[in-house]
Amino acid sequence: MGEKLEELDIEKESGWLYYAKNVDGTLSVFRSKMNRGGGKMDNPEREEIKNTDIEPDYSKYIYYIDGNGDLARAERKNA
């Protein structure tokens, strides 16, 4: 079970992939169009949704958007 870090209340839309990424030392939340046929997309559509002040520690945690649309993290199994 993950730990909620910040309540963002993102309303997820079908066909989009939501993820957290390190940008300039803090986490930002993005969404991008999913490729529904496999293979690599040449120019995937991506947009930044939210900026946070959270500094990620990728050596211990993975970061994700949970089912409620909030930023969460889970401890890595082999950290």
N, CA, C and O atoms as CSV, one atom per row, in Angstrom:
chain,resi,resn,atom,element,x,y,z
A,1,MET,N,N,0.844,-1.181,0.000
A,1,MET,CA,C,0.000,0.000,0.000
A,1,MET,C,C,0.882,1.233,0.000
A,1,MET,O,O,1.903,1.267,0.687
A,2,GLY,N,N,0.504,2.231,-0.752
A,2,GLY,CA,C,1.293,3.446,-0.884
A,2,GLY,C,C,0.967,4.480,0.174
A,2,GLY,O,O,0.012,4.356,0.940
A,3,GLU,N,N,1.789,5.486,0.182
A,3,GLU,CA,C,1.643,6.614,1.108
A,3,GLU,C,C,1.263,7.843,0.293
A,3,GLU,O,O,1.969,8.211,-0.646
A,4,LYS,N,N,0.145,8.482,0.649
A,4,LYS,CA,C,-0.295,9.674,-0.064
A,4,LYS,C,C,0.608,10.843,0.325
A,4,LYS,O,O,0.814,11.108,1.510
A,5,LEU,N,N,1.147,11.542,-0.682
A,5,LEU,CA,C,2.042,12.661,-0.431
A,5,LEU,C,C,1.353,14.008,-0.564
A,5,LEU,O,O,1.593,14.922,0.225
A,6,GLU,N,N,0.494,14.123,-1.569
A,6,GLU,CA,C,-0.180,15.398,-1.794
A,6,GLU,C,C,-1.524,15.145,-2.464
A,6,GLU,O,O,-1.619,14.379,-3.423
A,7,GLU,N,N,-2.548,15.791,-1.953
A,7,GLU,CA,C,-3.883,15.652,-2.525
A,7,GLU,C,C,-3.992,16.587,-3.723
A,7,GLU,O,O,-3.937,17.808,-3.572
A,8,LEU,N,N,-4.147,16.012,-4.913
A,8,LEU,CA,C,-4.206,16.792,-6.143
A,8,LEU,C,C,-5.592,16.794,-6.780
A,8,LEU,O,O,-5.923,17.703,-7.541
A,9,ASP,N,N,-6.401,15.786,-6.475
A,9,ASP,CA,C,-7.758,15.653,-7.020
A,9,ASP,C,C,-7.792,15.747,-8.541
A,9,ASP,O,O,-8.644,16.437,-9.101
A,10,ILE,N,N,-6.877,15.062,-9.208
A,10,ILE,CA,C,-6.839,15.045,-10.665
A,10,ILE,C,C,-7.962,14.139,-11.166
A,10,ILE,O,O,-8.083,12.994,-10.731
A,11,GLU,N,N,-8.771,14.647,-12.066
A,11,GLU,CA,C,-9.823,13.833,-12.674
A,11,GLU,C,C,-9.238,13.166,-13.909
A,11,GLU,O,O,-8.956,13.826,-14.909
A,12,LYS,N,N,-9.059,11.857,-13.831
A,12,LYS,CA,C,-8.432,11.117,-14.928
A,12,LYS,C,C,-9.419,10.938,-16.076
A,12,LYS,O,O,-10.601,10.662,-15.871
A,13,GLU,N,N,-8.893,11.103,-17.298
A,13,GLU,CA,C,-9.688,10.909,-18.500
A,13,GLU,C,C,-9.209,9.664,-19.219
A,13,GLU,O,O,-8.020,9.343,-19.198
A,14,SER,N,N,-10.126,8.970,-19.847
A,14,SER,CA,C,-9.804,7.767,-20.596
A,14,SER,C,C,-8.853,8.095,-21.746
A,14,SER,O,O,-8.989,9.128,-22.402
A,15,GLY,N,N,-7.886,7.200,-21.982
A,15,GLY,CA,C,-6.958,7.386,-23.087
A,15,GLY,C,C,-5.692,8.134,-22.723
A,15,GLY,O,O,-4.829,8.342,-23.575
A,16,TRP,N,N,-5.568,8.545,-21.464
A,16,TRP,CA,C,-4.386,9.281,-21.007
A,16,TRP,C,C,-3.656,8.477,-19.939
A,16,TRP,O,O,-4.280,7.768,-19.149
A,17,LEU,N,N,-2.342,8.590,-19.922
A,17,LEU,CA,C,-1.485,7.980,-18.907
A,17,LEU,C,C,-1.004,9.093,-17.989
A,17,LEU,O,O,-0.482,10.099,-18.469
A,18,TYR,N,N,-1.168,8.937,-16.689
A,18,TYR,CA,C,-0.787,9.959,-15.707
A,18,TYR,C,C,0.433,9.479,-14.935
A,18,TYR,O,O,0.481,8.328,-14.502
A,19,TYR,N,N,1.425,10.362,-14.758
A,19,TYR,CA,C,2.660,9.964,-14.077
A,19,TYR,C,C,3.352,11.168,-13.460
A,19,TYR,O,O,3.098,12.313,-13.835
A,20,ALA,N,N,4.240,10.886,-12.497
A,20,ALA,CA,C,5.040,11.912,-11.830
A,20,ALA,C,C,6.472,11.803,-12.337
A,20,ALA,O,O,6.992,10.702,-12.524
A,21,LYS,N,N,7.104,12.952,-12.558
A,21,LYS,CA,C,8.450,12.982,-13.117
A,21,LYS,C,C,9.249,14.084,-12.427
A,21,LYS,O,O,8.710,15.135,-12.081
A,22,ASN,N,N,10.540,13.825,-12.235
A,22,ASN,CA,C,11.437,14.800,-11.628
A,22,ASN,C,C,11.750,15.904,-12.632
A,22,ASN,O,O,12.276,15.641,-13.714
A,23,VAL,N,N,11.422,17.141,-12.264
A,23,VAL,CA,C,11.725,18.309,-13.089
A,23,VAL,C,C,12.414,19.333,-12.203
A,23,VAL,O,O,11.801,19.880,-11.287
A,24,ASP,N,N,13.670,19.591,-12.469
A,24,ASP,CA,C,14.453,20.568,-11.695
A,24,ASP,C,C,14.449,20.275,-10.195
A,24,ASP,O,O,14.395,21.200,-9.385
A,25,GLY,N,N,14.504,18.992,-9.821
A,25,GLY,CA,C,14.641,18.609,-8.422
A,25,GLY,C,C,13.351,18.398,-7.664
A,25,GLY,O,O,13.386,17.968,-6.511
A,26,THR,N,N,12.198,18.691,-8.280
A,26,THR,CA,C,10.913,18.438,-7.629
A,26,THR,C,C,10.011,17.652,-8.573
A,26,THR,O,O,10.261,17.589,-9.777
A,27,LEU,N,N,8.961,17.055,-8.017
A,27,LEU,CA,C,8.051,16.249,-8.827
A,27,LEU,C,C,7.002,17.113,-9.519
A,27,LEU,O,O,6.423,18.018,-8.917
A,28,SER,N,N,6.774,16.818,-10.778
A,28,SER,CA,C,5.682,17.406,-11.542
A,28,SER,C,C,4.821,16.269,-12.066
A,28,SER,O,O,5.315,15.171,-12.322
A,29,VAL,N,N,3.537,16.535,-12.224
A,29,VAL,CA,C,2.604,15.527,-12.724
A,29,VAL,C,C,2.294,15.833,-14.181
A,29,VAL,O,O,1.961,16.962,-14.542
A,30,PHE,N,N,2.412,14.796,-15.013
A,30,PHE,CA,C,2.165,14.918,-16.439
A,30,PHE,C,C,1.080,13.944,-16.854
A,30,PHE,O,O,0.739,13.016,-16.121
A,31,ARG,N,N,0.545,14.171,-18.038
A,31,ARG,CA,C,-0.297,13.185,-18.677
A,31,ARG,C,C,0.100,13.132,-20.147
A,31,ARG,O,O,0.485,14.141,-20.738
A,32,SER,N,N,0.002,11.947,-20.720
A,32,SER,CA,C,0.312,11.797,-22.138
A,32,SER,C,C,-0.661,10.820,-22.759
A,32,SER,O,O,-1.203,9.946,-22.084
A,33,LYS,N,N,-0.876,10.979,-24.058
A,33,LYS,CA,C,-1.778,10.087,-24.788
A,33,LYS,C,C,-1.175,8.700,-24.837
A,33,LYS,O,O,0.022,8.546,-25.082
A,34,MET,N,N,-2.005,7.681,-24.605
A,34,MET,CA,C,-1.538,6.302,-24.676
A,34,MET,C,C,-1.534,5.858,-26.133
A,34,MET,O,O,-2.403,6.244,-26.914
A,35,ASN,N,N,-0.558,5.052,-26.485
A,35,ASN,CA,C,-0.455,4.495,-27.821
A,35,ASN,C,C,-1.227,3.190,-27.848
A,35,ASN,O,O,-0.808,2.212,-27.230
A,36,ARG,N,N,-2.317,3.162,-28.533
A,36,ARG,CA,C,-3.203,2.005,-28.517
A,36,ARG,C,C,-2.889,0.993,-29.610
A,36,ARG,O,O,-3.812,0.286,-30.016
A,37,GLY,N,N,-1.729,0.867,-30.098
A,37,GLY,CA,C,-1.450,-0.144,-31.092
A,37,GLY,C,C,-0.098,-0.769,-30.868
A,37,GLY,O,O,0.353,-1.590,-31.666
A,38,GLY,N,N,0.546,-0.390,-29.800
A,38,GLY,CA,C,1.896,-0.871,-29.549
A,38,GLY,C,C,2.894,-0.055,-30.355
A,38,GLY,O,O,2.511,0.757,-31.196
A,39,GLY,N,N,4.130,-0.270,-30.101
A,39,GLY,CA,C,5.164,0.464,-30.810
A,39,GLY,C,C,5.405,1.831,-30.212
A,39,GLY,O,O,4.680,2.268,-29.319
A,40,LYS,N,N,6.416,2.497,-30.702
A,40,LYS,CA,C,6.804,3.804,-30.184
A,40,LYS,C,C,6.114,4.915,-30.962
A,40,LYS,O,O,6.018,4.860,-32.188
A,41,MET,N,N,5.639,5.912,-30.250
A,41,MET,CA,C,5.019,7.070,-30.888
A,41,MET,C,C,6.119,8.060,-31.265
A,41,MET,O,O,7.055,8.269,-30.493
A,42,ASP,N,N,6.015,8.663,-32.433
A,42,ASP,CA,C,7.025,9.628,-32.878
A,42,ASP,C,C,7.007,10.897,-32.039
A,42,ASP,O,O,8.051,11.321,-31.544
A,43,ASN,N,N,5.859,11.500,-31.874
A,43,ASN,CA,C,5.714,12.734,-31.090
A,43,ASN,C,C,4.553,12.577,-30.122
A,43,ASN,O,O,3.452,13.058,-30.391
A,44,PRO,N,N,4.790,11.906,-28.991
A,44,PRO,CA,C,3.668,11.707,-28.065
A,44,PRO,C,C,3.172,13.029,-27.499
A,44,PRO,O,O,3.958,13.898,-27.122
A,45,GLU,N,N,1.858,13.161,-27.448
A,45,GLU,CA,C,1.254,14.357,-26.877
A,45,GLU,C,C,1.391,14.273,-25.366
A,45,GLU,O,O,0.939,13.304,-24.755
A,46,ARG,N,N,2.019,15.292,-24.748
A,46,ARG,CA,C,2.247,15.284,-23.307
A,46,ARG,C,C,2.005,16.683,-22.768
A,46,ARG,O,O,2.356,17.674,-23.409
A,47,GLU,N,N,1.406,16.758,-21.592
A,47,GLU,CA,C,1.201,18.064,-20.968
A,47,GLU,C,C,1.427,17.974,-19.466
A,47,GLU,O,O,1.103,16.977,-18.820
A,48,GLU,N,N,1.987,19.038,-18.940
A,48,GLU,CA,C,2.214,19.123,-17.497
A,48,GLU,C,C,0.933,19.604,-16.830
A,48,GLU,O,O,0.320,20.579,-17.265
A,49,ILE,N,N,0.536,18.906,-15.769
A,49,ILE,CA,C,-0.719,19.233,-15.090
A,49,ILE,C,C,-0.472,20.017,-13.803
A,49,ILE,O,O,-1.100,21.050,-13.574
A,50,LYS,N,N,0.434,19.531,-12.969
A,50,LYS,CA,C,0.683,20.148,-11.659
A,50,LYS,C,C,2.170,20.136,-11.345
A,50,LYS,O,O,2.895,19.227,-11.750
A,51,ASN,N,N,2.615,21.149,-10.622
A,51,ASN,CA,C,3.957,21.184,-10.048
A,51,ASN,C,C,3.826,20.978,-8.551
A,51,ASN,O,O,2.841,21.400,-7.946
A,52,THR,N,N,4.816,20.330,-7.949
A,52,THR,CA,C,4.822,20.164,-6.492
A,52,THR,C,C,6.161,20.637,-5.952
A,52,THR,O,O,7.078,20.929,-6.719
A,53,ASP,N,N,6.273,20.711,-4.640
A,53,ASP,CA,C,7.535,21.054,-3.983
A,53,ASP,C,C,8.215,19.810,-3.422
A,53,ASP,O,O,9.169,19.920,-2.651
A,54,ILE,N,N,7.735,18.640,-3.799
A,54,ILE,CA,C,8.253,17.386,-3.251
A,54,ILE,C,C,9.527,16.981,-3.974
A,54,ILE,O,O,9.552,16.884,-5.201
A,55,GLU,N,N,10.588,16.746,-3.203
A,55,GLU,CA,C,11.856,16.293,-3.763
A,55,GLU,C,C,11.877,14.762,-3.734
A,55,GLU,O,O,11.826,14.165,-2.658
A,56,PRO,N,N,11.951,14.124,-4.900
A,56,PRO,CA,C,11.865,12.663,-4.944
A,56,PRO,C,C,13.141,11.969,-4.475
A,56,PRO,O,O,14.241,12.508,-4.602
A,57,ASP,N,N,12.975,10.774,-3.934
A,57,ASP,CA,C,14.087,9.899,-3.570
A,57,ASP,C,C,13.867,8.576,-4.302
A,57,ASP,O,O,13.267,7.646,-3.763
A,58,TYR,N,N,14.363,8.509,-5.539
A,58,TYR,CA,C,14.127,7.338,-6.379
A,58,TYR,C,C,14.891,6.104,-5.898
A,58,TYR,O,O,14.593,4.994,-6.339
A,59,SER,N,N,15.857,6.272,-5.014
A,59,SER,CA,C,16.583,5.112,-4.511
A,59,SER,C,C,15.726,4.287,-3.542
A,59,SER,O,O,15.973,3.094,-3.362
A,60,LYS,N,N,14.717,4.919,-2.916
A,60,LYS,CA,C,13.871,4.225,-1.940
A,60,LYS,C,C,12.417,4.069,-2.378
A,60,LYS,O,O,11.742,3.146,-1.923
A,61,TYR,N,N,11.916,4.948,-3.248
A,61,TYR,CA,C,10.489,4.991,-3.554
A,61,TYR,C,C,10.209,5.065,-5.051
A,61,TYR,O,O,11.041,5.519,-5.837
A,62,ILE,N,N,9.010,4.606,-5.424
A,62,ILE,CA,C,8.458,4.884,-6.742
A,62,ILE,C,C,7.293,5.850,-6.523
A,62,ILE,O,O,6.622,5.787,-5.493
A,63,TYR,N,N,7.052,6.728,-7.471
A,63,TYR,CA,C,6.028,7.756,-7.348
A,63,TYR,C,C,4.978,7.550,-8.424
A,63,TYR,O,O,5.306,7.205,-9.559
A,64,TYR,N,N,3.710,7.763,-8.070
A,64,TYR,CA,C,2.625,7.505,-9.007
A,64,TYR,C,C,1.393,8.328,-8.633
A,64,TYR,O,O,1.328,8.918,-7.554
A,65,ILE,N,N,0.423,8.355,-9.540
A,65,ILE,CA,C,-0.859,8.989,-9.285
A,65,ILE,C,C,-1.830,7.872,-8.902
A,65,ILE,O,O,-2.058,6.950,-9.685
A,66,ASP,N,N,-2.393,7.953,-7.712
A,66,ASP,CA,C,-3.250,6.865,-7.224
A,66,ASP,C,C,-4.656,6.942,-7.836
A,66,ASP,O,O,-4.946,7.829,-8.639
A,67,GLY,N,N,-5.510,6.016,-7.450
A,67,GLY,CA,C,-6.854,5.932,-7.989
A,67,GLY,C,C,-7.733,7.133,-7.686
A,67,GLY,O,O,-8.738,7.349,-8.363
A,68,ASN,N,N,-7.370,7.918,-6.679
A,68,ASN,CA,C,-8.124,9.129,-6.331
A,68,ASN,C,C,-7.583,10.371,-7.019
A,68,ASN,O,O,-8.095,11.471,-6.811
A,69,GLY,N,N,-6.539,10.201,-7.845
A,69,GLY,CA,C,-5.948,11.337,-8.542
A,69,GLY,C,C,-4.974,12.120,-7.685
A,69,GLY,O,O,-4.733,13.299,-7.942
A,70,ASP,N,N,-4.413,11.483,-6.672
A,70,ASP,CA,C,-3.468,12.149,-5.774
A,70,ASP,C,C,-2.065,11.584,-5.966
A,70,ASP,O,O,-1.903,10.460,-6.441
A,71,LEU,N,N,-1.057,12.364,-5.597
A,71,LEU,CA,C,0.330,11.930,-5.709
A,71,LEU,C,C,0.666,11.014,-4.536
A,71,LEU,O,O,0.434,11.363,-3.379
A,72,ALA,N,N,1.213,9.845,-4.845
A,72,ALA,CA,C,1.535,8.866,-3.814
A,72,ALA,C,C,2.902,8.242,-4.108
A,72,ALA,O,O,3.461,8.403,-5.193
A,73,ARG,N,N,3.416,7.529,-3.111
A,73,ARG,CA,C,4.677,6.811,-3.305
A,73,ARG,C,C,4.582,5.473,-2.603
A,73,ARG,O,O,3.822,5.301,-1.650
A,74,ALA,N,N,5.375,4.524,-3.095
A,74,ALA,CA,C,5.469,3.202,-2.492
A,74,ALA,C,C,6.939,2.857,-2.366
A,74,ALA,O,O,7.746,3.213,-3.225
A,75,GLU,N,N,7.285,2.162,-1.295
A,75,GLU,CA,C,8.677,1.790,-1.069
A,75,GLU,C,C,9.097,0.710,-2.066
A,75,GLU,O,O,8.357,-0.240,-2.325
A,76,ARG,N,N,10.292,0.876,-2.613
A,76,ARG,CA,C,10.832,-0.138,-3.521
A,76,ARG,C,C,11.119,-1.406,-2.726
A,76,ARG,O,O,11.530,-1.330,-1.568
A,77,LYS,N,N,10.912,-2.547,-3.323
A,77,LYS,CA,C,11.101,-3.809,-2.619
A,77,LYS,C,C,12.555,-4.094,-2.281
A,77,LYS,O,O,12.838,-4.649,-1.220
A,78,ASN,N,N,13.472,-3.733,-3.147
A,78,ASN,CA,C,14.884,-4.019,-2.917
A,78,ASN,C,C,15.689,-2.762,-2.627
A,78,ASN,O,O,16.837,-2.645,-3.056
A,79,ALA,N,N,15.096,-1.826,-1.905
A,79,ALA,CA,C,15.788,-0.570,-1.633
A,79,ALA,C,C,16.648,-0.661,-0.389
A,79,ALA,O,O,17.301,0.314,-0.017
